[in-house]
Structures are given as structure tokens and as C-alpha cells.
Amino acid sequence: MPKKFMKRYLPTPEKVRAMQSLSFLGDILHEPNLWHINRHSVARAFLVGVWFCFIPMPFQMLAAAIFAVWLNANLPLSVVLVWISNPITMPPLFYFNYKVGAWALSRPVLSFEFQLSWSWISERIMDIGIPLYLGSLIVATVSACFSYLIIQLLWRRKVRSDWRLRQINRRKRHQAADQTS
């Protein structure tokens, strides 16, 4: 994976530590593993961030940050990945999650209708909520595991290709040096 690309767009540890709103966290943000960009921390960040982006809950970024700290994942990347589900993408994502949950429970998919009233919400919460959350757990787990594995594989592939390129360049330099002597 391109480290330089990621470092260019992710905030530095110093910038995050300087934020007054995060001062209550104390020394937690001083843990260097939360800021490293390596195969393991980035793969875990994708695991955490992608998992939480598919779960319909308030404060997804906070939950992703807590789990990133707990799993020693790259903290900024974990939090940024939660924004895969943003106000534009949430309706199709959560509708897909609902359909997966309804399929898993062998329930029919209800037609889309919404009324902003407490009675409608209390009547429909069980009909919609259970398939939505079951589907969200299924989609989140599959997507997070898949993204973790893909990051691991792509990172290894990039390291191997860089290694081969270095070996080829080293051989060329040695051949050029042998020919000049």
C-alpha cells in the first residue's frame, strides 16, 4: 500500500494531540502504534472502520476510535473509514442491510413508507429493526473481514513486487559495475 499517499491525507499525531477537544483522553493518543502505517495496523483499521460503517448507530466514529485503540489499529484511518456510510450512502447501505436481514430471517421485504410519528415508529420498530440489525451485523462482518484480507494481500503483493524490483536493479548495477571493470 502506498504509505506516502496515506501519510499525505491522514492527520499527524501532533495535530491530533494539539486538539483541545481531545485533551480528556490524556496519554492514550501518545501510543505510537495508533499512528503507524504498516500492513497490520492498516488492515486492522479497515477491519474496525468498515465494520462500524455498516452498523446503524449514533457515534460510529467514537466507537471506531475506541476499538482502534483497543486493537492497536491505525486510529485516524479507522475513524475516516466510518465515513463510507455518510448521509448520501446511508439510505442504500441500510436498505441493503435490511434486505439481507429479511432474507436471513425468511421474512418478506416490507414496502418503503415512512411517517414521522411515534406511533408509526413504535409499531414498525420490530418489523424493520430486527432485520436491519441482523443484516447490518452480517454485512458488516463479511465486509470487514473481506477488507482486512484484501489489505493484507495487496500489501504483501506490493512488498513482493518492490522487493523483486530492488533485486532486478541490484543485479543491473552489479552487471554494469562488472562491465566497467
URMO-V755715 format. One record per residue. N is the residue number from 1. PSI is psi in radians with two decimals (* if undefined). D_FIRST is the distance of its C-alpha to the first C-alpha in whole Angstrom. Layout:
# URMO-V755715
n: {N | N}
psi: {PSI | PSI}
d_first: {D_FIRST | D_FIRST}
This chain:
# URMO-V755715
n: {1 | 2 | 3 | 4 | 5 | 6 | 7 | 8 | 9 | 10 | 11 | 12 | 13 | 14 | 15 | 16 | 17 | 18 | 19 | 20 | 21 | 22 | 23 | 24 | 25 | 26 | 27 | 28 | 29 | 30 | 31 | 32 | 33 | 34 | 35 | 36 | 37 | 38 | 39 | 40 | 41 | 42 | 43 | 44 | 45 | 46 | 47 | 48 | 49 | 50 | 51 | 52 | 53 | 54 | 55 | 56 | 57 | 58 | 59 | 60 | 61 | 62 | 63 | 64 | 65 | 66 | 67 | 68 | 69 | 70 | 71 | 72 | 73 | 74 | 75 | 76 | 77 | 78 | 79 | 80 | 81 | 82 | 83 | 84 | 85 | 86 | 87 | 88 | 89 | 90 | 91 | 92 | 93 | 94 | 95 | 96 | 97 | 98 | 99 | 100 | 101 | 102 | 103 | 104 | 105 | 106 | 107 | 108 | 109 | 110 | 111 | 112 | 113 | 114 | 115 | 116 | 117 | 118 | 119 | 120 | 121 | 122 | 123 | 124 | 125 | 126 | 127 | 128 | 129 | 130 | 131 | 132 | 133 | 134 | 135 | 136 | 137 | 138 | 139 | 140 | 141 | 142 | 143 | 144 | 145 | 146 | 147 | 148 | 149 | 150 | 151 | 152 | 153 | 154 | 155 | 156 | 157 | 158 | 159 | 160 | 161 | 162 | 163 | 164 | 165 | 166 | 167 | 168 | 169 | 170 | 171 | 172 | 173 | 174 | 175 | 176 | 177 | 178 | 179 | 180 | 181}
psi: {2.58 | 1.78 | -0.73 | -0.69 | -0.80 | -0.72 | -0.52 | -0.63 | -0.30 | 2.54 | 2.62 | 2.75 | -0.61 | -0.71 | -0.73 | -0.73 | -0.52 | -0.23 | 2.13 | -0.57 | -0.29 | 0.14 | -0.39 | -0.29 | -0.28 | -2.26 | -0.04 | -0.70 | -0.11 | -0.05 | 2.03 | -0.48 | -0.39 | -0.21 | -0.15 | 2.51 | 1.65 | 3.05 | -0.76 | -0.77 | -0.63 | -0.72 | -0.72 | -0.61 | -0.71 | -0.69 | -0.86 | -0.91 | -0.76 | -0.66 | -0.84 | -0.42 | -0.38 | -0.04 | 2.08 | 1.75 | 2.71 | 2.71 | 0.80 | -0.69 | -0.69 | -0.77 | -0.72 | -0.68 | -0.74 | -0.79 | -0.56 | -0.74 | -0.76 | -0.68 | 0.09 | 0.71 | 2.89 | 1.99 | -0.90 | -0.65 | -0.67 | -0.75 | -0.69 | -0.67 | -0.38 | -0.45 | 0.11 | -0.69 | 1.77 | 3.09 | -0.43 | -0.71 | -0.27 | -0.86 | -0.86 | -0.64 | -0.86 | -0.50 | -0.71 | -0.75 | -0.73 | -0.76 | -0.67 | -0.75 | -0.73 | -0.71 | -0.75 | -0.57 | 0.01 | 0.72 | 2.64 | 2.59 | 2.16 | 2.59 | 2.64 | 2.10 | 2.52 | 2.34 | 2.31 | 1.32 | 2.61 | -0.65 | -0.72 | -0.76 | -0.78 | -0.53 | -0.64 | -0.15 | -0.68 | -0.63 | -0.62 | -0.69 | -0.79 | -0.88 | -0.62 | -0.85 | -0.63 | -0.81 | -0.67 | -0.73 | -0.72 | -0.91 | -0.72 | -0.79 | -0.80 | -0.82 | -0.74 | -0.77 | -0.72 | -0.78 | -0.66 | -0.85 | -0.72 | -0.77 | -0.78 | -0.83 | -0.78 | -0.68 | -0.81 | -0.74 | -0.76 | -0.74 | -0.77 | -0.77 | -0.67 | -0.71 | -0.80 | -0.73 | -0.73 | -0.72 | -0.76 | -0.79 | -0.67 | -0.76 | -0.73 | -0.73 | -0.74 | -0.70 | -0.70 | -0.69 | -0.67 | -0.63 | -0.53 | -0.35 | *}
d_first: {0 | 4 | 6 | 9 | 9 | 9 | 11 | 13 | 14 | 14 | 18 | 18 | 20 | 23 | 23 | 23 | 26 | 28 | 28 | 32 | 31 | 29 | 31 | 33 | 30 | 31 | 29 | 26 | 24 | 24 | 23 | 20 | 18 | 17 | 16 | 13 | 9 | 9 | 8 | 11 | 12 | 9 | 10 | 14 | 13 | 13 | 16 | 18 | 17 | 17 | 20 | 22 | 22 | 24 | 27 | 29 | 30 | 31 | 29 | 26 | 24 | 26 | 25 | 22 | 22 | 25 | 23 | 19 | 22 | 23 | 20 | 19 | 16 | 14 | 17 | 16 | 13 | 16 | 19 | 17 | 16 | 20 | 20 | 19 | 23 | 25 | 28 | 28 | 26 | 28 | 31 | 29 | 27 | 30 | 32 | 30 | 29 | 33 | 34 | 32 | 34 | 37 | 36 | 35 | 39 | 41 | 42 | 42 | 40 | 42 | 43 | 41 | 43 | 43 | 46 | 45 | 48 | 48 | 50 | 48 | 45 | 47 | 48 | 45 | 42 | 43 | 43 | 39 | 38 | 38 | 36 | 34 | 33 | 33 | 31 | 28 | 28 | 27 | 25 | 23 | 23 | 22 | 19 | 18 | 18 | 16 | 13 | 13 | 13 | 11 | 8 | 9 | 10 | 7 | 5 | 9 | 9 | 6 | 8 | 11 | 11 | 11 | 14 | 16 | 16 | 17 | 19 | 21 | 21 | 23 | 25 | 26 | 27 | 29 | 31 | 31 | 33 | 35 | 36 | 37 | 39}
